[in-house]
Amino acid sequence: MMAMKPAYRLLFFLLMLLAMANSGRAQGPDYAKEYRLLKEQILRQYYNPRLNYYREHAPARADDRPSSYLWPLCALLEAYQAGEPDAKDFEQTFGIIRKYYDQRQPAAGYASFPPELGGGSRFYDDNQWIGIAVMHQYEKTGDQRWLHHGEEIYRFMMSGFDTVSGGGLYWEEGKKTTKNTCSNGPGILLALQLYRATADSMYLKTATGLYQWVNSRLRTPEGLYYDNLNLKDNHVDKRIYSYNAGTMLEANVLFYKLTGEGAYLKEAQKIAAAADRRFFEKGQFHDNYWFNAVLLRGFQQLWAYDKNTAWLDGFRKAVDHAVAHKNDQGLFGKNGKAQNLVPQGGMLEILGRMARLQKQGALK
């Protein structure tokens, strides 16, 4: 073989560097490694082993209470499930969540703050996020106790249902002021999970009714979802969040899986396209990371059926931007500012799901 001329050698070398750079961009960070790094920081900076609670902020703020509210634990429960398979993390987190259990009438549920530390209001969506996670655990393990917890949360959830405004679930117990996408979207998912687990048509009827109500009252012209309907004046709060798109996207995929009706898959694809245009046009996240984690659940479920990586491209760029801009404490947020645990839990879930998609070859 003839020796390569110097000019060609230089060109060949530059092309190889370009190919390696492009390959690195296509693959993105090692999401599994980033998951492990963030998990370590969350445990180190937020978990209080002496009290067996998580803190709300890191570093702690002067007005912080002895433990976090329930919402951050909802985020962590799903994050530990989405990442490396370790039932211990899930079990431990759920054990802490049980300390928020509140048996007051009309149905037992989980309070926003532990009763032993003063208690708090009960929100239907907080309970639904827990219900969704325990039903995922039931699907993985077949352990009946998770099904029991899911059924109990369903009973609490339905105590927030009435026919005012044609149906739908309220957001906060005892405050019949708004019915929100964030309390109806996850309600659909929990009902569908229970239907899949039990074949009880009651759950499918609930899911279908909530689905129809959300689409009739809170759906935007482009196929996304407004935040809530105020029942005092019938005013629609037109703020649009990524997690509301995520629950309804995933609901359509699950309806398709359970019924085989192609219209649901088409609707899921429409939501995915609208969400991609709205939330990722600048290659960065605009919502709370946890909101985007819920959206990623929907994208991940849709990819399992249509294998269309276009839904994931914009999301991947936003994740990579966030990873490249972690703060000096290894958390996601600006230096010098106390970081709430909710978005950290959301990013942990995102990284766990991205690691799985990376392994499956879904990130082109």
N, C-alpha and C positions, 0 to 999 in steps of 0.2 A: 504494500500500500504506500502510495506517495505521501510524503510528509505534508501536513497542512500548512499553507502559507500563513505568515504572521497576521495579516489582515483578517483572514478567515478564522484563525484561532480566536482573535479578539471578538469577532462577530458571534462565533459559536459560544464563547464564554458569556457574552452579554445576553444572548437568547436563553441560555440555561438559567442565568440569574432571574430573568424576567419570568420564565416558566415557574421557577421555585417561588417567586413572590406571588404570582397569580394563584398558585396552588395553595399557598398559605392563606391568602385572602378567602379562597373558596371554602377551605376547611374551617377557618375561624379558630378561636382559642380552643384549648382543651377544656371543654365545658365540665367534664367529670372532675378535673383537677380544680377548676374554679369553684365547683360545688363544695368540694372538701374544704377548701380554704375559707369560704364564707361560713360554712357550718362551724368550723373551729372558732371563728371570730364571734359568731352569735352565741355559742355556748360560753365562751370566755367573757364576753362583755355584757350579756343580757341575763344569763341564767344565774340565779342565786341558790346555791345548793343548801344553804342553811335554812332557808324558808321553803325550798322546793317550789319556787315561783319564778317566772321570768319578770324582768324589769320592762318598763314601757320605753325607756330611752337609754341611749349610751352616747356620751356620759349622762348620768342621771340629772334631771332638772330639779330645781328647788321645790316645784309643786307636784312632783311625782308621788304617787301613793305607794304603799308597800309592795304591790304587785302590778303587773300589767292588767289591762282590761282583757276581755275575752277575745276580741277580734284578732290580736296578734297570734293567739294560740290557734285560731282557725287557720291562719296563714301557715303556721309551722306544721300543723297536723298534716296538711296536704303536701307541704314541702318535703317532709321526712318520708312521706309515702312515694313521692315522685322521684326521689333520688336513689341512692344506693340502697338495695334491699336490706333493711335492718329493722326487723319488727320491734326491737327494743326501743328505738327512738320513738316510733309511733305509739307504742304502749305507754311509755313514760309520759309523753305529751298528753295522751288521752287521760292518764291518771291525774295530771294537773287540772285538766279541763273538768274532771269530775268534782273538783273542789268548787266549781262555779254552779253546781247542780242546785236547783231551786224547786221545791215541790209544791209551791203555792198553787192554788186553784186558778183557772179551771183545768190546767194540765201541767204536769211537770215539764221543766225545760231548763235551759242554762241562762243564768243571769250575766249581765255585762261585767259584774265585779263579784268576787267571791263572797257569799253570805257571811262567812266567818270573819271577813274584814269589812263588813258594812253593807254588802250587797249592792244591787243596782237594777236598772230596768232590764226587761227581756226584749230582745229584738228577734224578729222572725228570721231575718236573713242570717244572723250569727248562728242560730240553731240549725238552719238549713245547710250552711257550709260544713258544719260538723256532721250532719246527717249524710251528706254526699260522701264525705271521707270515710265514714264507718261502713257505708254500703260498698264502697270500693274495697275495703278490707274484707267484707263478707264475700265479695266476688272472688277475691284472691284466695281466701282461706277456707271458706265454707263454715266458719265458726258461727254458730247460731247466736252468740251473744251480740255480735255486730248487727245482725238482722234485728234483734230485739231493740237495740239502741236506735236504729233507723226507724223502726215502727213507732217508738215512743216520741221521737222528734216529729214525725209526721202528725201524730195526734196533737202535739203542741202547736204545730204550724197551722193546722186546720181550725184551731180556736181563734185564729186571726182572719177567718174567711167570713164574708157575708155577701148579700146580693146588692148592697148599695153600689150604685154606678154599674150595675150589671154583673158584678162578681169581683173576683180578685182578692188578694191578700194585703192586709195592712203591713206597715213596716215595723212599728213599735207597739208592743202590747199596751193597751189602755189609752192609746192616742189615736182616735179614729179620724185622723186628719189627712193622711196621704196613703195612697196605694202605689207602690214603687215597682219598677222593673226589677230592682235588686232583691225584692222579696217574692216576686212571682217567677222570675226566670229560674232561680235555684229551686223553687218549689216544684216547678215542672220536672226538673232533673231528678229530685228525690222521689217524686211520685213514679216516674218512669223506672227508676232503679228498683223500687219496691214491686212494681208490676212485673219486671223481668225476674225478680227473685221469687215471687209468690204466684204469679199468674192470676192474681185477684183483679177482676175488671174494675173494681172501685178505684184503684190507683190510676188506671188508664183513663178513666172518666175524669178524675181530678186533673190529671196532666193536660188532657185535651181542653177542658174548660178554661184552665189558667192560660194555656197557649192562645186560645181564641180571644180571651180578654186582653192580654198584652198586645196582641197584634191589632185589635180593634181600637184600643185607646192610646197606646204609647209608641206605635211604630212610626218612624220618620219616612218621608217620601222616598229617600234613597235606600231604605231597607235597614236602617239602624234603629236605635231605641232612645226615646226621651227618658228622663229620670223618673218623674212621678206625676200622678194626677192628684191635685189638691181637691178634696171633696167639699170644702167650704164654698168654693166659688167655681168649681169645675175647671180651674186653670191648670194647664199642663206646663210643668217645669221643663223647659226645652234643653237643658244641659244634656250632653251626650258623652257617655263614658264607655271605655273599652270593655269593662267587665260585663256591662249589660249586653253588648254585642256578643261577648263570649258565651254567656249562658244560653242565649237564644240560638246561637250557632250550634252549640253542642246539643241543645234540645232537638233541633231539626235533624241532626245526624242520628241521634238515638231513636227518634220517631221513625226515621227511615230504616234503621236496623231492626226495629221491632215490628214494623208494618209492611216493609217492602215497597211503600208508595214513593215513586220517583219524585213527586212534587216536593217532598221534604228535602231530598238531596239537592235539588235545584235551588231551593230557598236557602239552604246552608251555603251554597256556593255564592249566591247573591250577597249574603251577609258578609262572607269572607272578603269578597272583592270590595265592598263598600268600606269595611273596616280597614283594609289595606290602604285604600285611597285616603281615608281620613286621618288615621293615626300614625302612619309611617312615611309620609311623603318627604320628610326632611331627614330620615335616617336616625331619628332619636325618639325616645319615649316621651310622651307629653303627659300621660296620666301616672298615678301612683304605680309603682312596679307590681304591686299585688293585683291591681286591676288588670294589668297586662298579662299576669300569670293566668288569670281566669280566661282571658281571650286566647292564650296559647293552648289551653285545654281544648277549646273548640277547633282551632287550627289543626291540632294533633289528631283529633278524632276524625276530622274531614280528610286529612291526608291518608288515613288508613283506608279510606274508600276510593278516593279519586286519584291518589298519588300525584297530585298537582303541587309541585314545590313552589309555584309562584306565590301561594298564600304564605309561605314561610320566608321568602327572600327579604322582604322589608323588615320583618320581625327580627331576623338574624342580624341585620345591619344595626338595628337599634340595640340589641343585646351586646354586640361587639363594641359599640360606642360606649355603653355603660361600663363594660368590663375594663376598657382602656382608661376610664376616668374614675376609678375607685379613689376613696380618700386615704389619708395616711394611716388610718386605723384598719384598713382592709374592708371597710364598709362602703355601701353605695350611697353617696351623698357628698355634700361639700364639707371641706375642712372647717373646723371651728364651730360646727353646729351640731347640737344633739340630734341623733338619728332615731326616729321612731322604729319600733320593731316590725311593724306591719310591712313596710316596703322591703325590709331586709328579708323577711319570710317570703315575700312575693318573689324577690330575685332568686332566693334559694330554690324555690319551686321551678322558676324559669330555667335555671342552670341545670337542674335535675332532668327536666323534660328535654332541654336542648341536647344534653349528653346522650339521652336515649335516641333522639332523632339523628344525632350525629352518627351513632353506632349503626343505625338502620340505613344510613345512606340517604336520608331525606334532605340533607342540607347541601345543595349543589352550589 
